[in-house]
C-alpha cells in the first residue's frame, strides 16, 4: 500500500478518542500500529504498523544483502541517483510542505529547513564525494623509503534515529553523505513524525536507489533500541537522556556513534549592537519552528545600557506575530508537536513566574485553537539561573531576557550551561564579536546572525559539553561513515629488510646511529651521532 493510500484511508477512519495522542501505539488484531495525528487540529493522519523484532532483523539482513552491489558503484554513480532524487524532491516541494504542515503543525516558512539544507547537502556531497573519498598519500619521515596512503571503505549498515523537529533533515541529512560514501541506511523517525521520512524514502527509491539500500522502520524507543545492535554506525538526534541510552547501547556493542543532543543556546546583545537587527534576530531565533530547534535562541543576555530598548522592541515585534494553521504563508508560527511538549514548556514558564520572572507576552496555550498544541510566543524578563527556563532546554516558543552589566558578565552567564551547541553575538565591532565568540564554550557562534550556519554543508557543525558527540557537515561528515585503512607499500623490493632476521651487529649499530640522528635535538647532537658519539 502506498503512503498516500495509507494517509487517505486513515483520514476516513474515525479516531479512537481513548488514544488521541500523536505517536500512540495501539493493538489491532494482535498487530501494533502507530497513530499519526495533526497536532494543530487533532485530525487523524495515518495508521502505520510498528516494526517488530523480526522486522528489524529482516531489515538489517536486507540491508547487508544490498550493501555489496551498492558499495561496488563509484561515488559518481551513487551521487547521480541521489541527485535525481533531489530533483524529484524539489519538484514536489509544495506537496512535501503540505505534509510537514499537517504532520508537524509547522508554518510553511518553517518547512524550509526540511527542504533547502538537505538539497544543498546533496549538491555539496555529490560534487565533492570523489575528492573527499579519494586515497590520500602520506609523507613520512621514519619510513620515507616506503609508500604510505590511506583508503576509505564504507562501514556497512548506518542507522539514523531522528527527531521530530525537522523530520526530513534530521532523518536523512546525516544519511545523504553515508549513502554517497557507499553505505546502506535505515531510518527510525520520531514516532511523532514518521510520514515525512517515509515520503522521502519513496522519492529515493523512485530515483533508482535500491529498496534494500534505503529503509524506514516505524515505532517508538523500543524499535530504536533494537537498531542499536548488529549494525555498523548509529546517528542519533534527540534528547540528552535518550542519547545517553543510545550511546551506552552502542558502546556495549562497540558500534561507533554520533549523538546530536540538547542545546540551551545563548544570544548576547552588546551595547554597540545594531539594535533593530538584534531584536529581529533574537525573536526569530527564539520562535522559528515554534521554538522547536536545537540551535534556537533559548536565552538572551542584554547589556543594561540597551536592555530597556531591546525588551520594548522584542515585545512589540512578538505581539505582531501571527500564529495559526498555515494556508499558504499567512502565519508566522504554527503549533508545537504535541500537548505533552506544550505542557512541558508551560511548566517551565509557570515555575519561572513563581520564582519572580515577569511575563511580558504569551505564557499560555492559545484559546483560539482548543484542539491544537498552540503555545503563544512568550517573553520573560527578570529571569535568573535559579529558574529552569534558563538552564534546561525548553524547545518551545519562549524568549527569556536577562539584564547584564557588561560583556564579561554576559559571557560568564552564557557559559554557565551544561550544553554547548549554538550561540549568537550582536555588536557593530566585528573584531570584538570574534573575540567574544572565541570565549564561548559552544560548537558554533553567529556574529550578527542567527542559526543560518546550519544551511552551509561546507562548514563543520559541532557540539561541545552535553550537546553531543561527533559533528555533522563538512568533509568529515562523509569520511565519518568510512573505515580508514592505511596501506604501506615497499618500493625497492629487496630480498630482506635490514631489521628482518637474522639480526647482525653491523645492522644494529647502523640502526642505533639512525635513531640518534633522527631523534636528538639540535644540529650539534646530530653531528655527534654521525661521528658515533653518544
C-alpha positions in Angstrom: 0.0 0.0 0.0 1.4 3.4 -0.9 1.9 6.2 1.6 -0.8 8.3 0.0 -3.3 5.4 0.2 -2.4 4.9 3.9 -2.9 8.5 4.7 -6.2 8.7 2.8 -7.5 5.6 4.5 -6.7 6.8 7.9 -8.2 10.2 7.3 -11.5 8.5 6.6 -11.3 6.3 9.7 -12.7 7.8 13.0 -10.0 8.3 15.6 -10.3 6.3 18.8 -10.8 9.0 21.5 -9.0 6.9 24.0 -5.7 7.2 22.1 -6.0 10.8 20.8 -2.3 11.3 21.2 0.4 11.7 18.4 2.7 8.8 18.1 0.5 6.5 20.1 0.9 2.8 19.6 -2.2 0.6 19.9 -3.0 -3.0 19.3 -5.2 -4.1 16.4 -5.9 -7.8 16.0 -2.6 -8.6 17.6 -0.6 -6.1 15.4 0.7 -2.9 16.9 0.1 0.3 14.9 1.3 3.8 15.3 -1.4 6.5 15.1 -0.3 9.8 13.5 -2.2 12.9 14.2 -2.1 16.5 13.0 -1.0 18.4 16.2 -2.8 21.6 15.0 -6.2 20.1 14.6 -6.2 16.6 16.2 -7.1 15.1 12.8 -6.0 11.5 12.3 -3.5 11.3 9.5 -2.4 7.6 9.3 -2.1 4.3 11.0 1.3 2.7 10.5 2.5 -0.8 11.5 5.1 -0.7 14.3 8.2 -2.7 13.5 8.7 -5.9 15.4 12.0 -7.5 16.4 11.6 -9.8 13.4 11.0 -6.8 11.1 14.2 -5.2 12.4 16.3 -8.3 11.9 14.8 -8.7 8.4 15.6 -5.0 7.5 19.2 -5.4 8.7 19.6 -8.6 6.7 18.1 -7.0 3.6 20.5 -4.0 4.0 23.5 -6.3 4.3 22.4 -8.0 1.1 22.1 -4.7 -0.7 25.5 -3.4 0.6 27.7 -5.3 -1.8 26.2 -4.1 -5.1 25.6 -0.5 -3.8 29.2 -0.1 -2.4 30.6 -1.5 -5.7 29.2 1.5 -7.6 31.5 4.5 -7.9 30.8 7.6 -5.8 29.8 9.4 -9.0 27.2 6.6 -9.9 25.8 6.7 -6.4 25.7 10.5 -6.4 23.8 10.6 -9.7 20.9 8.7 -8.2 20.8 10.9 -5.1 20.9 14.0 -7.4 17.9 12.6 -9.3 16.1 12.1 -6.0 16.9 15.7 -5.1 15.3 16.9 -8.4 12.1 14.9 -7.7 12.1 16.2 -4.2 12.4 19.8 -5.2 9.7 19.4 -7.9 7.4 18.1 -5.2 8.4 20.6 -2.5 4.9 22.1 -2.3 3.4 18.7 -1.5 6.2 18.0 0.9 5.4 21.2 2.7 1.7 20.3 2.8 2.7 17.1 4.6 5.0 18.8 7.0 2.4 21.4 7.9 -0.1 18.6 8.5 2.2 16.2 10.4 4.2 18.7 12.4 1.9 21.7 12.6 4.5 24.0 11.1 4.1 27.2 9.3 5.1 26.9 5.6 8.2 29.1 6.1 9.2 26.8 9.0 9.3 23.9 6.5 12.3 25.2 4.5 14.9 23.7 6.9 13.5 20.4 5.7 13.8 21.4 2.1 16.8 23.7 1.5 19.6 22.3 3.7 19.2 18.7 2.6 19.1 19.8 -1.1 22.2 21.9 -0.6 23.9 19.0 1.2 23.1 16.6 -1.7 24.7 19.1 -4.1 27.8 19.5 -1.9 28.5 15.8 -1.3 27.6 14.8 -4.8 30.1 17.3 -6.2 32.9 16.6 -3.7 32.5 12.9 -2.9 35.2 11.7 -5.3 37.7 14.2 -3.7 36.6 13.5 -0.1 36.8 9.7 -0.6 39.9 9.5 -2.7 43.0 7.8 -1.5 45.4 10.1 0.3 49.2 9.8 0.0 51.0 10.4 3.3 54.5 11.7 3.5 56.5 10.0 6.3 59.9 10.5 7.9 60.8 7.3 9.7 59.7 5.2 6.7 60.4 7.6 3.9 61.6 4.7 1.8 58.1 3.3 1.8 54.9 4.4 0.0 52.1 5.1 2.5 48.5 6.0 1.7 45.0 5.9 3.3 42.0 4.2 1.7 38.4 4.8 2.7 35.9 1.9 2.8 32.2 2.3 3.6 31.2 0.9 7.0 28.1 -1.0 6.0 24.7 -0.5 7.7 24.2 3.0 9.0 21.2 3.8 11.2 19.6 7.2 11.9 17.4 7.6 14.9 15.9 11.0 14.3 13.9 13.8 15.8 10.5 15.4 15.1 11.9 19.0 15.0 12.8 18.7 11.3 11.6 15.3 10.2 13.3 15.1 6.8 16.6 16.9 7.7 17.3 15.1 11.0 16.3 11.8 9.4 18.1 12.0 6.0 20.5 14.9 6.4 23.2 12.6 8.1 22.3 9.7 5.8 23.0 11.5 2.5 26.8 11.5 2.9 26.6 8.0 4.2 24.7 6.8 1.1 27.1 8.6 -1.3 30.0 7.0 0.6 28.6 3.6 -0.2 26.7 2.7 2.9 23.2 1.3 3.2 20.9 3.0 5.6 17.9 2.5 7.9 16.0 5.4 9.5 13.8 5.2 12.5 12.0 8.5 12.5 10.4 10.1 15.5 7.1 8.4 16.3 5.5 11.8 16.1 6.6 12.5 12.5 7.1 9.3 10.5 5.2 10.3 7.4 7.8 12.8 6.0 10.6 10.3 6.3 8.6 7.6 4.6 7.8 10.0 1.7 11.4 11.0 1.3 12.3 7.3 1.1 9.7 6.8 -1.6 11.4 9.5 -3.6 14.9 7.9 -3.2 13.5 4.6 -4.5 11.7 6.3 -7.4 15.1 7.8 -8.4 16.7 4.4 -8.6 18.2 3.8 -5.2 17.5 0.1 -4.4 14.9 -0.6 -1.8 17.3 -2.5 0.4 19.7 0.4 0.4 17.2 2.8 2.0 14.7 1.6 4.6 12.4 3.2 7.2 11.2 1.4 10.3 8.4 2.9 12.3 8.0 2.7 16.0 9.0 4.1 19.4 12.1 3.9 21.5 11.9 0.1 21.6 12.5 0.0 17.9 15.4 2.4 18.2 16.9 0.1 20.9 16.7 -2.9 18.5 18.5 -0.9 15.9 21.5 -0.3 18.2 22.5 -4.0 17.6 24.2 -5.7 14.7 24.7 -2.5 12.7 27.9 -0.6 11.8 27.1 3.0 12.8 24.3 4.9 14.6 23.5 8.6 14.3 21.1 9.8 17.0 19.3 13.2 17.1 17.2 13.9 20.3 17.4 14.5 24.0 20.4 14.1 26.2 18.6 11.4 28.3 17.8 9.2 25.2 21.2 10.0 23.7 22.9 8.5 26.7 20.9 5.3 26.4 21.8 5.1 22.7 25.4 5.8 23.4 25.6 3.1 26.1 23.8 0.6 23.9 26.2 1.2 21.1 29.2 1.2 23.4 28.2 -2.3 24.7 28.3 -3.4 21.0 31.4 -1.4 20.1 29.3 0.4 17.5 30.6 3.9 16.6 28.0 6.6 17.0 27.3 10.3 16.7 25.0 12.0 19.2 23.2 15.3 18.4 21.6 16.3 21.7 20.1 19.2 23.6 21.0 22.9 23.3 20.4 25.9 25.5 21.8 28.4 23.1 22.6 32.0 24.3 22.3 35.2 22.4 24.4 38.2 23.6 23.5 41.7 22.8 26.3 44.2 23.4 25.9 48.0 23.9 27.1 48.8 20.4 24.7 46.3 18.7 22.6 47.3 15.7 19.5 47.1 17.9 16.9 46.5 15.3 18.8 43.6 13.9 19.5 42.2 17.3 15.7 42.3 18.1 14.7 40.7 14.9 17.4 38.1 15.1 16.6 37.1 18.7 12.8 37.0 18.2 13.1 35.0 15.0 15.7 32.7 16.6 13.5 32.1 19.6 10.2 31.5 17.8 11.2 29.9 14.5 9.5 26.5 14.2 7.7 27.4 17.3 11.0 27.3 19.2 11.5 23.6 18.4 15.0 23.9 17.1 18.2 22.7 18.8 20.0 25.8 17.6 17.3 28.2 18.6 17.8 31.2 20.9 16.8 29.8 24.3 18.2 32.6 26.5 19.2 36.2 25.8 21.7 38.4 27.7 21.5 42.1 27.1 23.9 44.7 28.3 22.0 47.1 30.7 22.6 50.3 28.6 20.4 48.9 25.8 18.3 46.5 27.8 15.1 48.5 28.0 15.1 49.4 24.3 15.8 45.8 23.3 13.0 44.5 25.5 10.5 47.0 24.2 11.4 46.2 20.6 11.2 42.4 21.2 7.7 42.7 22.9 6.4 44.9 20.0 7.6 42.5 17.4 6.4 39.5 19.2 2.9 40.9 19.6 2.7 41.3 15.8 3.4 37.6 15.1 0.6 35.6 13.5 0.0 32.2 14.9 -2.3 29.6 13.4 -2.7 26.9 10.8 -0.9 27.9 7.6 -2.9 28.3 4.4 0.0 29.4 2.1 2.4 31.6 4.1 -0.3 33.5 6.0 1.0 32.8 9.5 4.4 33.2 11.2 4.1 30.4 13.8 2.5 27.1 13.8 2.0 24.9 16.8 4.1 22.6 19.0 4.4 18.9 18.1 2.2 17.6 21.0 0.2 18.6 24.0 2.8 16.8 26.1 5.6 19.1 24.8 3.3 22.1 25.3 2.7 21.1 28.9 6.5 20.8 29.5 7.1 24.4 28.2 4.2 25.8 30.2 5.5 24.2 33.3 8.9 25.9 32.8 7.2 29.2 32.3 5.0 28.9 35.3 8.0 27.9 37.5 9.9 31.0 36.3 7.0 33.3 37.1 6.6 31.7 40.5 10.2 32.5 41.2 10.0 36.1 40.2 10.1 36.3 36.4 7.8 38.8 34.7 5.6 37.6 31.9 5.6 40.2 29.1 3.8 38.3 26.4 2.1 34.9 25.9 2.6 32.4 28.6 -0.4 30.2 27.8 -2.0 27.8 25.4 -3.8 29.8 22.7 -7.5 29.9 23.3 -8.1 30.4 19.6 -7.2 26.7 18.8 -8.6 24.5 21.5 -7.9 21.3 19.6 -4.3 22.2 18.7 -1.0 22.4 20.6 -0.6 26.1 20.1 1.5 27.9 22.7 1.6 31.6 22.4 5.1 33.2 21.8 6.3 34.1 25.2 8.8 36.7 26.5 10.0 36.6 30.1 12.1 39.2 31.9 13.6 39.4 35.4 14.9 35.9 34.9 18.0 34.3 36.5 19.8 30.9 36.6 17.8 29.6 39.5 15.0 29.1 37.1 14.6 26.0 34.9 13.8 28.2 31.9 17.5 29.5 31.9 19.2 26.1 32.4 17.1 23.4 30.9 16.4 23.1 27.2 12.9 24.4 26.5 12.4 23.6 22.8 9.4 25.8 22.7 8.4 29.4 21.8 9.9 31.2 24.9 12.4 34.0 24.9 13.8 34.7 28.4 15.8 38.0 28.5 18.3 38.7 31.3 20.0 42.0 32.0 23.8 42.0 32.5 26.3 44.7 33.4 28.7 44.3 30.6 30.3 41.9 28.0 32.2 39.9 30.7 29.1 39.2 32.7 27.2 38.2 29.5 30.0 35.7 28.6 30.1 34.4 32.2 26.4 33.5 32.2 26.4 32.3 28.6 29.0 29.7 29.6 27.0 28.6 32.7 25.3 25.7 30.9 25.9 22.0 30.6 25.2 22.4 26.9 27.3 24.0 24.2 25.8 23.9 20.8 25.0 27.2 19.1 25.2 30.9 20.1 25.0 34.4 18.6 26.6 37.8 19.4 25.3 41.2 18.3 27.9 44.0 18.0 28.9 46.6 15.4 32.6 45.7 16.1 33.3 42.5 14.2 36.7 42.0 15.8 35.1 42.3 19.3 32.4 39.8 18.1 35.1 37.3 17.1 36.9 37.7 20.4 33.6 37.0 22.3 32.9 34.0 20.0 36.3 32.5 21.0 35.4 32.8 24.7 32.1 31.0 24.3 32.0 27.3 25.1 30.0 26.3 22.1 30.4 24.5 18.8 29.1 27.3 16.7 28.8 31.1 17.1 27.0 33.5 14.8 28.0 37.2 14.8 25.1 39.5 13.9 23.4 36.4 12.6 21.2 33.6 13.9 21.1 29.8 13.1 21.9 30.3 9.4 25.2 28.4 9.6 23.3 25.2 9.6 22.5 25.8 5.9 26.2 25.6 4.9 27.2 21.9 4.4 30.7 23.1 3.8 31.1 24.2 7.4 31.5 21.7 10.2 28.6 21.7 12.7 30.0 20.5 16.0 28.9 20.5 19.6 30.6 20.8 23.0 29.8 19.7 26.5 26.4 17.9 26.8 25.2 18.9 23.4 26.6 15.9 21.7 29.5 13.7 20.4 30.6 13.8 16.8 29.8 16.6 14.4 27.9 16.9 11.1 28.6 18.6 7.8 31.9 19.3 6.1 34.3 16.8 4.6 34.4 14.9 8.0 30.7 14.1 7.7 31.2 11.7 4.8 34.5 10.3 5.9 33.0 9.5 9.3 30.9 6.8 7.6 34.0 5.1 6.3 36.7 2.8 7.7 40.1 4.5 7.2 42.5 1.8 6.0 46.3 2.5 5.8 48.4 0.9 3.1 52.2 0.7 3.4 54.0 -0.4 0.2 57.6 -1.4 -0.4 59.4 0.5 -3.1 62.7 -1.3 -3.7 61.8 -5.0 -3.5 64.9 -6.0 -1.7 65.4 -9.6 -0.6 65.1 -8.6 3.0 64.8 -5.5 5.2 67.8 -4.6 7.4 65.6 -5.1 10.5 64.5 -8.6 9.4 66.0 -11.9 10.6 68.8 -12.7 11.0 70.0 -9.8 13.1 73.6 -8.6 12.8 75.9 -6.4 14.8 76.6 -4.1 11.9 72.9 -3.5 11.1 72.2 -3.0 14.8 74.9 -0.3 15.0 73.6 1.4 11.9 70.1 1.4 13.3 71.3 2.9 16.6 73.1 5.8 14.7 69.9 6.4 12.7 67.8 6.6 15.9 70.2 9.1 17.4 70.4 11.1 14.2 66.6 11.3 13.9 65.7 12.0 17.5 68.5 14.0 19.1 67.6 17.7 19.4 69.9 20.3 17.8 72.4 20.2 15.0 75.3 19.6 17.3 73.7 16.5 18.8 73.0 15.1 15.4 76.6 15.7 14.2 77.8 13.8 17.2 75.5 10.9 16.3 77.1 10.8 12.8 80.5 10.7 14.4 79.4 7.9 16.6 79.5 9.8 19.8 76.6 9.3 22.2 
